[in-house]
């Protein structure tokens, strides 16, 4: 029976990929990976490049979770985890993490180019326009921070911002030329193809139900089989507690899965497309109630949003996102959305991703906070290097212990109301 994907634009356009068979009986490998999203598949590619037998366990299908549902923006910074804070919190490991984040756009696009992945990849840059004059000061602070670490961030003034966007709705902002966008489900399926071509084994429709360290091996159980491995990477992120709630409950409860809505317009006509966002950058602004958009390969604008409440959510968020685009781009009018879909992102209290040690040769990370495309791909490579013997003091792995949210179930139910606070903050001017 085929795995059902959300009715997204990506499911309608990504190349088909036949499912691999579930694990049955007992298998052995060197590196076991739980999760076939960007992190797990990037880890599988790197582990195979380093010559290690690798097996990936996936509960649904490659790219079924957040990796195949997101907006596809390749963003080489995080939401609020600034470079200097990484260093003050984690020292040398924090410095290495800053370098990993700053290079993450190039890591992804270089991987695409290395293997000729057909993923609608465009390294056209990423732009974060400031929604108020005060936020331009925040943009300047971020640009200065990333430039101190040698990355090509640039501050754009109001005129340059209007030239990039084809709109005077914003006031300037931060630009990074190494970002861009991809078709995320196409990328996940291409990464799976490459991993298998390099010799990795992928078992789909095959949720890991438990893992434990026994002697010198990790034992991973699935409904019909057992996988034994020297090293383990858990790469399930926001879906860690969704398919097998008992798999890693402390880690699963350390983030809150928040539903993120994405959608696509009809293709924009050539004349208008050349005026609006002519350089085809990926864009996400400085609001907490984020406005974000970019073109796909068919010149559809891919956007999204969030609303409070659980009644008629899809239609409400569709109307909100369309109205937001029309407000910024009056020539566009209120666009019709042809595809609307959703999926979880993993949020935590300070929006810092977390790296955890599961035990000897056992690793996990969690908490993408809406920046998982570039970061997940880069961290997958880093975790594979750790699992295949590279010294930890050479890697961007600031290890911490999981800290579950108290009363996680209640926190999860009330988390969407956080949007109210964010919207209030969006109206406050920043003084730096």
N, C-alpha and C positions, 0 to 999 in steps of 0.2 A: 504493500500500500504506500503510495507516495506521501511524502511529508507536505503538509499544507503550509504555504507561505502567506503572509499578509498580501492583500491585493495592492501592492505598491507599484510605482513606476519601475522600480528595480526588478521586481519579479516578472514584469512584462517585457523587459528589455535585456536582462542579463543572459548570457549564453547558458543553455541547458547543461546540466551535469547529472549523469546517472548516479543514484545512491550506491554507496558501497555497502557491503553486507555487515551485519552486526557480528560482534565477537561471540564465538561459540567454543566452549571447551576452555582449555588452558593454553595461553601463549606467553612467550617471554620476549623481552626487548631490553634495550639499554635505557632509552629515555621514553617514558610514558607521559602523554599530554592529555589533560582533560579539557575539552573545548576546542571546536574547530571554527573559531572566529579569527580576527586579525592576529591576536597574540599567539594563539595556539598554532596557527598555520605558519606564521613567521618563525616561531620557535622550531617547528618541524623542518622548515627549509634550512635554517641555520644548523640544526643538529645533523642533518644529512650532509650538508656541505662540509661539516667537520668529521664526517665518517662514522657516525654513531647510528646504530639501529634505532628506529623511532616509530612509535605507534601512537596514533591520535584516537581518543575515545570521544564521540560526539553524540549527545542525547537525541538530537533531531537530524539536521543536515548542515553541511558547511555553510556558514553565513546566515543561518536561520535566526539567530539572536540579534543583538544590537549591531553587529558588524554588517549585516545585510539590510538594516532598516533605517540607518541614520541618514543625515542630509548629504553625506559624502564630502564634507569640507575637510581639507587637510590643513590643520592649524598648528603651527610650530610654537605655540605658547599655551599655557593653561589658563583656566578661568580667573583665578585670583592667587594662585601659588607663584609668587614673584621670585625671581632669581636670588636676590639677597636673603630672602627668608629661608630658601632651601639651604643655603650655605650656613646661616646662623643656626639652623635647627639640626643639620646633619653633618656639618664640617666637610671633609674631603669627599665623602659619599654624596653630599649635597651638591658640591661643585661638579662632580661627574654627572649627576642627574640634570643639572642645568645644561651641560653640554649635550646630553642625550636629547632633552626637550628641544633645545635650539636647533639641533641637527635633524630632528625627527621628520620634517618635511622632505629633506633630501634623502633620508634613509628610505622612505616609502617610494618616492619617485625613482630613485636609483634601482630599487628592487624591481619595479615595474619595467624599467628599461633593460635591466640585466637579462630578464627572462622573456621579454617581448609580451608582457601580459596585456590582453585586450580588455581594458577596464575603463575606457573613456577618460584616461588620465590627462589632465591639463595642469601643468605647473605654471599657472598664470598669476600667482600671488594671492595673498590673503590680506584683507583690509578690515580694520576695526574702526569705523567712523564714530566720532564722538557725538552724542545726541544733545549736548549742551556745551556752552563755552567752558564751563568748569571742568567738564570731562576731557577737554583738550589738554588741560593741565595734567590730568591723569595719564593721558596718552603720552605726553612728553616725559613723564616720570618712567613709564614703562619702556619707552624708546631708549632713554638714557641707561636704564638698568641692563637691557639686552645688549646695547652697544658696548658697555663695559666688559662684557664677556665675549665680545668679538663677533656678534651676530648682526646681520644686515637690516636691522629695524630702521625705519625712517618715519619722521613726523611729517604729515601732509597738512598744509594750511587749508583754509576754507575753499580757496579757489581750486587748488589741486584736488581736494576732496570732491568738489562739484564736477571736475573734469573726469575723475575716475568713475563716479556714479551716474552722471547725467542728471543730477538733482542737487538743489541747494538746501535740502532738508536737514543735512548734518553740518557740522562746524569744523571739520578737520579730522585728524585721527592718525592711528598707527598703521603703517604698511610694512608687510614682510614679503619679499619677492620669492621666498622658498616655499610658500604655501600654494594652495590650489584646490582642486577637487577631482573626484573620481566617481564612477558608478560603484557603490560599495559592495553590492551583492556580486557584481561581475568580478570585482577584485578578489573577494573571498573565494569564489569558485575558481578563479585563475590561480590563486595561491594554493588551493587544494590540488589543482592539476599539476602544478610545478612540484609540490611536495611529493606527490605520488610518482612523478617522473624521476625524481631524485632517489626514490626507493623507500619513502615513508609509507607506512600502512595506515589507512584511515578506516575506522569502523563507525558507521552512522546508524541512526535509529537505535542507539546503544548507550543509554545513560549510565554513567558511573554512579553506583549506589553507595559505595563506601571505599575508603582506602586506609591502609595502616602500614606501619613499618614493622616488618618481621625479620629479625636478624639483619642481614645486609641487603634486603630487598623491600621494595614497596609492593604491596598486594592490592590491586584495584579490582573490585567486584563490579560486574554488570549483571543484568537479569539472566543472561544465559552463559556467562563466561567469567574467567579470571585472567587478569594480565599481571605478570610479574616483571618488575623493572628495577634497575639499579637506581635510577633517578626519576623524579616526578615533578611535573609542572602543572599547576592548576590554573587554567586560563578561562574561567567561566564568568568572571566579573559580575555584571548586574543580574545574571541568570543563575548565580551560584545556588540560591535557595529555591529556584522555581521548579526545576524538573526532579530534583532529589533533595527534599528539605533536610534530610539527615546527613548529607554528604559532608558539609563543613559548616555547621550551624553558627559557630562563633564568628567566622569570617563573613558568612552571609548576613548576619545581624549587625555587622559593622558598617554597612551601607544601607541606604534606603532606595529601593528601585522606584523610580519616578517615571511615569508615562510621558513620553515625548512624541508629539505629533508632527508629521511631515506631510507635504503635499506638493503637487505639481500643477502648473498652469497649462493651458493650451500653448503650443509653440508661438513665440513672439515673432511677428513679421520682421523681415530683414531690415527695413528702414528704421523701425523703432528699436530693434535690437542694436543697431549701430550707434544709437543715441544713448540708450540706457545700458550702463555698465559695458562700454565698448571693449574694454580689455579683458572681460570675462573672468574677473577675479572672484574668489569666494569672499563673501561679506557677512560679518556678524558684528553688531554694534555694541555700544557700551551699556545698554540697558540691562537691568536685571530681568525684566520682562522682555526678553531678547527679540530683536528683529534681525532676521538672517535670510539670505537668499544667494543664489548663484544660478547660472545656466547649466543645463545638461547638454549632451551632444546633439539633441534635437531642438535646441533653443527654447526649451521650456524653462521657466523660472521655478526652481525648487526652493520652497520656503516652509514655514511651519509656525508653531506657536503653542501656547498653553492657555487653558482657562480653568477657573475654579468650579468645582461641582462635578456631579456625575450624570446629569441629565442632558441628553442630546449633545454630547460632547463633540462628536465628529462634525456636526453641522455648525455648532457654535465656533469651534476653532477654525473651521473653513472660512466662515464669514469674517472672523477677526483677522486672519492672515491676509485675506483678499483686500479688506479695508485698509490694512497697514500698507500694503503695496500701493494702493491707489492714492493714499495720502502722500507717500514719498514720490510717486511717479504719476502725476495727474494725467499725462498723455496715455498711460497704460489703461486707465479706467479701472473698474473693479473686475478683476479677471475671474474667469470660470476655472474651477479646480477639477481636473479630470481624474486624479488619483489622490486619495487621502488614506494615510496609514499611521500606525503607531508602534512603539516598542519601548522597552525599559532602558533608562540610563542609570548608572549607579552613582548616587550622591552620598557624600558624608558631610560632617558638620563644618569642617574648615576647607573643604574642596581640595585637599591634598591627596593624591593617589597614595596608596599604601602597598609596600612590599613586605611579604611575610615569609618566614622560614617555617616550613611544615615539619622539618626534621632533617636528618642527614641527607644531603642531595635532594631535598624537597623544597619547592618554591611556589609562591603564588603572588599575584598582585590583584588589587581591587580598587574601585573608586575612580572611574574615568571622568566623572563630573562633566560629561558632555564634550570631552576632548579625546575620545578613544581611538580615532582613526590613525593619526600619526603616532600618538603615544603608544597605543597598543602594539602597533607593528614594531616600533623600536624596542619596546620592553620585551617583546617576544624574542627578538634576537639576543637581547642581553640575558634573559633567563636561560636560553639555550646555551649560551657561553658558560654561564655558571654551572649548569647541569652537566656540561661536558668537560669540566675541569679547569676553566680559567679562574685564576685567583680572584676572590671577592673584592680585594682592595684595588683591582683594576676595573671594576664594573660599577655601573650606576644603579646600585641596589641598596638604598637606605632602609635597612631592615627595622621593622617595629613589630610589636605584639598587637594582635587584634584587640580592639576595644568595642565590643558590641553596644549598640544603643540600649539603654534601659527601656523596658516596655516597648520593644521594637514594633510590635503589632499596632500599638496606639500611634507611635511616631509615624509609621507608614501610612496610617489612615489620615492623619492630619497634615502630612507633608505638603500636599497640594495647596493648602491655605498659605504657605510661605510666599506664594506669588503675590498675595495682597501686600505683604511687607515690602517685597521687591518693587512693586509698582509705586508705593509711597516713596521709596528711596530714589526712584528714577526722577522724581520731581524736585529733589533736594540738590542744590548746587554744591559742587565740590570745591573746597578751599584747601589748597596745598601750600 
